[in-house]
């Protein structure tokens, strides 16, 4: 599916009730973590961290932190035992992050709001953004990548879908049923989550809308590369984009950019001068 429609998502709206947004994020975190959605990209992220000599991951737009603990554990098990992750978001969720921090060595978070388009220099690390890049329209998405280029820090963009019509069908049918079944098991327990799922079902309804819009908003690999090259007009970064498949079928779309080494820059200049 190459079509990209930048419709609105309720969770992006400043006035959207926090209890509903939190309920939606809790569900997303539970599903991403339970399904190991981002396991396939761990080798790519590990290679990028080694290339940039980084051990700290700065996650932008972290939401409720879905999948982060699993990715961190896989990084440590995969040969980077000193790996750490710092969660950040424009709308921080300390209540969701604190249990993750308590149960996951190396996981920390920034309690103050962090704008992914202008990350403070005091927050170093290889930048990642999971399941959130589609929230940014092209100009903002380009600015997000350009900020990483400007600060010479690597960046990885990961979306837990391959952008197919089948995924839209699943978001309309199977996933809402799954949400109704698993909500009582989501922790930490919140009475408001139960009320707005079963009594006044706003959380499932808004999740269906935002889930479908998320798929329509996603950038396919070719568009991700086009954004990256506009954000990096001098070619000071090396970029790659594509899709990797999970063992049980679903795909993850990714974009990774790392600063070129002096040797790579020299080689590029030699080629351009020939």
Secondary structure in CASP SS format (residue, H / E / C, confidence):
PFRMAT SS
TARGET T0000
AUTHOR 0000-0000-0000
METHOD secondary structure of the structure
MODEL  1
X C 1.00
X C 1.00
X C 1.00
X C 1.00
X C 1.00
X C 1.00
X C 1.00
X C 1.00
X C 1.00
X H 1.00
X H 1.00
X H 1.00
X C 1.00
X C 1.00
X C 1.00
X C 1.00
X C 1.00
X H 1.00
X H 1.00
X H 1.00
X H 1.00
X H 1.00
X H 1.00
X H 1.00
X H 1.00
X H 1.00
X H 1.00
X H 1.00
X H 1.00
X H 1.00
X H 1.00
X H 1.00
X H 1.00
X H 1.00
X H 1.00
X C 1.00
X C 1.00
X C 1.00
X H 1.00
X H 1.00
X H 1.00
X H 1.00
X H 1.00
X H 1.00
X H 1.00
X H 1.00
X H 1.00
X H 1.00
X H 1.00
X H 1.00
X H 1.00
X C 1.00
X C 1.00
X C 1.00
X C 1.00
X E 1.00
X E 1.00
X E 1.00
X E 1.00
X E 1.00
X C 1.00
X C 1.00
X C 1.00
X C 1.00
X C 1.00
X C 1.00
X C 1.00
X H 1.00
X H 1.00
X H 1.00
X H 1.00
X H 1.00
X H 1.00
X H 1.00
X H 1.00
X H 1.00
X H 1.00
X C 1.00
X C 1.00
X C 1.00
X C 1.00
X C 1.00
X C 1.00
X E 1.00
X E 1.00
X E 1.00
X E 1.00
X C 1.00
X C 1.00
X C 1.00
X C 1.00
X C 1.00
X C 1.00
X H 1.00
X H 1.00
X H 1.00
X H 1.00
X H 1.00
X H 1.00
X H 1.00
X H 1.00
X H 1.00
X H 1.00
X C 1.00
X C 1.00
X C 1.00
X E 1.00
X E 1.00
X E 1.00
X C 1.00
X C 1.00
X C 1.00
X C 1.00
X C 1.00
X C 1.00
X C 1.00
X C 1.00
X C 1.00
X C 1.00
X C 1.00
X C 1.00
X C 1.00
X C 1.00
X C 1.00
X C 1.00
X E 1.00
X E 1.00
X E 1.00
X E 1.00
X E 1.00
X C 1.00
X C 1.00
X H 1.00
X H 1.00
X H 1.00
X C 1.00
X C 1.00
X H 1.00
X H 1.00
X H 1.00
X H 1.00
X H 1.00
X H 1.00
X H 1.00
X H 1.00
X H 1.00
X H 1.00
X H 1.00
X H 1.00
X H 1.00
X C 1.00
X C 1.00
X C 1.00
X C 1.00
X E 1.00
X E 1.00
X E 1.00
X E 1.00
X E 1.00
X C 1.00
X C 1.00
X C 1.00
X C 1.00
X C 1.00
X H 1.00
X H 1.00
X H 1.00
X H 1.00
X H 1.00
X H 1.00
X H 1.00
X H 1.00
X C 1.00
X H 1.00
X H 1.00
X H 1.00
X H 1.00
X H 1.00
X H 1.00
X H 1.00
X H 1.00
X H 1.00
X H 1.00
X H 1.00
X H 1.00
X C 1.00
X C 1.00
X C 1.00
X C 1.00
X C 1.00
X H 1.00
X H 1.00
X H 1.00
X H 1.00
X H 1.00
X H 1.00
X H 1.00
X H 1.00
X H 1.00
X C 1.00
X C 1.00
X H 1.00
X H 1.00
X H 1.00
X H 1.00
X H 1.00
X H 1.00
X H 1.00
X H 1.00
X H 1.00
X H 1.00
X H 1.00
X H 1.00
X H 1.00
X H 1.00
X H 1.00
X H 1.00
X C 1.00
X C 1.00
X C 1.00
X H 1.00
X H 1.00
X H 1.00
X H 1.00
X H 1.00
X H 1.00
X H 1.00
X H 1.00
X H 1.00
X H 1.00
X H 1.00
X C 1.00
X C 1.00
X C 1.00
X C 1.00
X C 1.00
X E 1.00
X E 1.00
X E 1.00
X E 1.00
X E 1.00
X E 1.00
X E 1.00
X E 1.00
X E 1.00
X C 1.00
X C 1.00
X C 1.00
X C 1.00
X C 1.00
X E 1.00
X E 1.00
X E 1.00
X E 1.00
X E 1.00
X E 1.00
X E 1.00
X E 1.00
X E 1.00
X C 1.00
X C 1.00
X H 1.00
X H 1.00
X H 1.00
X H 1.00
X H 1.00
X H 1.00
X H 1.00
X H 1.00
X H 1.00
X H 1.00
X H 1.00
X H 1.00
X C 1.00
END
